Amino acid sequence: MYLTRVLSIVVAVIFPISACLALSLIGAGTVAQAQNPKASTASQSKPPDQEIDPGDVIKVDTTEVLLPVTVRDHNGRLVAGLTRKDFHVFEEGIEQPLSDLSLRQVAVDAVLMVDTSSSVAGNLEDFRHAAGGFAEALAPDDQVSLIQFDDRVVLLQDWTKSRVQFRRSLNRVAPGMFTRFNDAIVLTAHEQFQRSSTRRAFIILTDGIDSGRGSTFDTALQAALRAQVAIYVISNIEIERAQKQKELSALLAGPDSTVRFNQLRIEDLRLGLKELIASERRLTDLTSATGGRLYEPKSFDDLDQTYAEVADELRHQYTLYYSPVNRVRDGRFRRVRVEARPGSRTSTRAGYFAPK
């Protein structure tokens, strides 16, 4: 079964890489269908500095900016009951006027994405249970879809409001190899959003370590900002870090002869720990810039609680609307800042791309 929406024209090419199908996504592509696991997308012949074709970017031709905002107190608890008068929005340092209709109830389109490479593959049942609970916790008008990524990016469930249908699709999540993390963000941001009047969110289970075979991190971040999507990452970095550190400490505690014999493994563990630190920094930047949040549970047993926290935040988010004072249609990125009550902390995306 193919997507029912009109997507980009795609040329599917199948080619082996290490006995696995790989999806090269430099530029526009399409999400491979779960019902057609051989589908993949050919690399487009674009210069390295033009990984996103301007024609592929979703643009909302409107004079009104939709800005989802999360407000927390100094203890990190969500703040409810705020009104328009409690908010101040600044665009490029200039305060923007808010109308009486600035706070509205807005549905959310939430894409649940799961990294099915080796680092997560052994705990997919924990993900299925937690993701099912997340969908149940959303409002009835909220839509969900499901994507897995490893050496390919696969759409397992297109948009649905049916929680039963979504739970069934979770059974199709299967382990793979490698991690096309950046490609998954770029491709999903380009193709999965059609409703312009909704909030948009990615909820991603991953360690964020990309295999380095496709899009760059900067390209992924730009794609997310252009799609106006908030990214919530539930990272298994702390789980991996504890496992690697435990093994490294055990090897280093042995006699010198054992340490010398295991030197290759020791260096591999040290390199892995450095990669986790670098990935953690990137994920922090990604979630902060898009107005989302980075979660780092210490065990896969904590996934239920973590996904429930994300659902709770989406239910209690404020949606601000304003018409920019600057009406120039120059296509440039405009930085946005939101202030609420004194002593509170706000989270929203770093800005938006103006119409052109």
N, C-alpha and C positions, 0 to 999 in steps of 0.2 A: 504494500500500500504506500502510495506517495503522499507527500504533503498536499493538503487541500488548498493551501495558499499559493499565490503566485510568487515564486522566488526568482533569484538570479538565474540566467541561463547557465547551465553547468555542462561541462564536458567530463564524463566519468572515464578515468583511466585506471587500470589495475596494474600494479607492479609490485614485485616482492622486495622487501628489505628485511634481512635476517629472518627469512621465512615467515614474515608477518606483513600484512598490508599496512602501508603508511599513508597518511593523508597530508599532502603538502599543501599548505594554505597560505602562501605568500600572496596576499590580496584577497579578492572575493572568492567564495566557494559555496558549498552547501553542506548542511549537516547530513551525514550518511544515515540512511534509514535502517532501523533495527530489523525491519522485515526484508531488507535487501543488504545483507552484511558485506557484500562485495563492492558496494558503491564507494567510490572515493573521488577526489577532485584533483585535476591536474594543476600543476604549478603554473601560474600566469607569468608571462614574460614581461616583468616590470623591473625597473631599476631598483637596486637595494634601498635607495632612499625614498621610494614611493611604494611602500607596502600596502597602503590603503588608497584605493582609487577614489577620488572625490565623488564619483558617480555611484559608489557603493554605499555611501554614508547616508543613514536615515536622517532627514532634516524635517523639523516641524515648522511649517510656515505660519507663525503666529506671533502676535505682539505680546502675548501673555506667557510668563515663565512659571512653570510648575516646579515647586521646590519642596520635596519631602524633608522634614526636619525632626530629629530626635532630641528630646531635652531630658537631661539627667541632673539630679542634685549632686552635692559634694560627696555623697555616699554611693553614687552610681545608680541610684534608683530612678526609674522613669517618672517624670513629672507630668501629671494630668491636670486638666481643668484650666489651661491657659486660654486667653482670648487674644484677639488681634492686637489689642493695646500692649500686650506683653512682649511683642516681637518687633525687632528692628532689622531690616534687610539692607545691606550695603553692597552695591555693585561697583567695583573698581573704586572703593572708598566713598562713594556717594550714596546717601540713604535714598531708598526707593519708597514711594507712597504705596501703602496697602489699603485696599478698599474694605468695606464692611463684609464682603463675601470672600475674604482671603482664606478663611479656615473652612475647609469642606471635607466631607467624607469621600474618600477616593479609593476605589478598588486597587488591588495590587496584582501584577502579573509576576509570579515568582518562578524562576527556573531553578530546579534542584539539579546540581551537577555533581557527579561523583568521579573521582580519580580511581580507575580500576586497575592501575598498575600494581606492581608487586608490593608496594609499601602499604596498600590498603586492602588488597585482594583477600587476605585472610579474615577480614572482619566485615565483609559485605552484609552479613545477616544483621549485624548491629546497625548498619546504615539503613537497611530496609525498614527495620522496626522504628527507628528514630524519624526517618523521612515520612513514614506513614502517619506518625503522630503529629508531625509538623503540619501536614496537609489538613488533618482533621481540626487543628487549632485555628486555621484561617477563617475569615468571614465567608459566608456563602457565595458572595459575588466575586471572590478572588479566584484567579485562574492559576493553575500549576502546570508545568511541563517537566520532563525528565530527560537528562542527557548524561551519558557516560563518555569518558574520554580516557584513552590510553595511547596506543599507536594510531588510533582513529578517533573521530568525534562522531558519536552515534546518538541520534534522536530516538529514544525509546518510547516517549509519549509526547504527542503534541498537546497544545493547550486544551485543558479540560477543567470543568467545575465539578466533575464527578469524582468524589474521593474513592469510590469503589474501583472505578476504572484506573485511577492513579495507583492504588495499591496493587492491582494486577500487573501493571507495568513494572513495578519494582522487582517482580520475579524474573524479569528479563535481564537484569543487571548481571553481567558475567565478567570474570577477571580477564585482564589483558597484559600487555607489556608496554614499557616505555611510558612517557608522560607528555602529551601534547597540550600542556596547560595554557600557554599563550595562544595557541591556535584555537583552543576551545572557547576562550573568551572572545577573540576576534570574530569567529564565525557565528557564535550564538548572539553576540551583540548586533551583528549585521542582519541576521535573518529571523530572529524569534519574536520581534515586537511589531505588531500591527496597530494595536489600539494606542492612539496618541494621548488619550485623556486619563491614563492610569499611572500609578507608581510602578516602578520596575526594579526587580531585585534578582540577583544571583545568590544562591546559597550553595557554596562549594565545599565539599569534603576533599582535602588534598594536603600534601606537604609543600606544594608550590614549586617543586624542583622540576624544571622543564628539561626535556631531552635535548633541546638546542637544535632541532631540525626544521624549524619553521619560523613563525613570527617572533619578534623580539618582545621583551617586557614593555618597552615604551609604546610599541604599536598596540599591545593589548590594553594598556591604560588609556591611550587616546580613543580606542574603539569604545571602551566602556563609558568614557566621558561624553562622547558624541551620541551614544545611545541613551544617555541620561539614566544609567542603571546604577543602583547601589549594590556593592559587592560585600557579602558576608562570607568570610572564610572560616570554616571549622577545620583547623589544622591539626594534623597528627604529629607535628614537629616535636612537641614535648615527649610524646610516647616514643618516637624514634630516637630522640636524644638520650633518653634514659636507657634504652636498650643498647645503643652503641657505647655509651659511657660505661655501662656495667661490663660489657664484653672487653672493652679496652683496659679497664682497671684490672680485670682478672688476668689478662695476658701480661700486663706490665708487672704484676705481683709475683710472677713466676721467676725461676732462676735465670741467670744471664743466658744460658744456652737455649732455654725455651723462648726468651725474648728475641734472640737472634734468629731462631728458626721461624718465628711468626712475624718477622719484620714486615713482610708484604701486607699481611692482614692488619697489622698495627697502623701502617701508613694509610691503608684504605679506610680504616675507621676514623683516623684523624681528619682525612680529607672529607669524609662524610659529615663529620661534625661541623666543619667549616662551611660546607654547602648548606647545612641546615640554618646556620647563623645568617648567611647571605639571603636565603629564601625567606627567613623570618622578617628581615628588613624590607624586602620587596613586598611581601604580603601586607606589612604594616602600611607602607606607602600606598598600595593599591586600595585597601579598604578605607583608609583615611581620606584619600582624594575623592572617592566616590560617595562618601557619606555612609559607608557601611561600618563593619566592625570585624576585628580579628579575634577569634576564640581559640584557645589552646588547651583543650581538656587533657588531663593527665592519664586518662584511660578511655578505652572505647566503651567502657561501661557507663561513661558520663555523657554519651551522645544524646540520649533521650532528653536529659536536662538542658543540654546546650541548644538543641534544635527548638525546644520549647521556649527558651529565652529569645531566640531570633523571632519566632512567631509572635511572642508577646510584644516585642519592640515594633514589629510591623503593624500590630493592632493598635498601638498607642502612638503612632507617628502623627505629627501635624503636617498638613499640606498647605503651604503658603502659595498664593498666586499674586503676581504683581506685573504691571506693565512697565518695562524699563524706561527710564528717563531718556537714555540714549537710544534713539530710534534708527540710528545708522545701520544699514544692512550690509555689514562689511565681512561677515563670516568669521570674525575673530573670536578668540577665546576670551571670555569675560569672567574675572574672578568675583566670587560671591562670598559674603560673610553674613552670618545671622547671629543676632544677640537676643537673649530672652531675659528672664528675671535675673537680677543680681545674685551671684552665687551659684547659678546653674551653668551647665555645659551643654552646648548644642553641637549636633553632628549633622552635616549636610555635605553635598558634593562641593568640590572646590570652585566650580563655575560651570559655564555652558558655552556652546558655540552659537553665536548670533546667526540669524538667517542671512542668506546672501542672495 
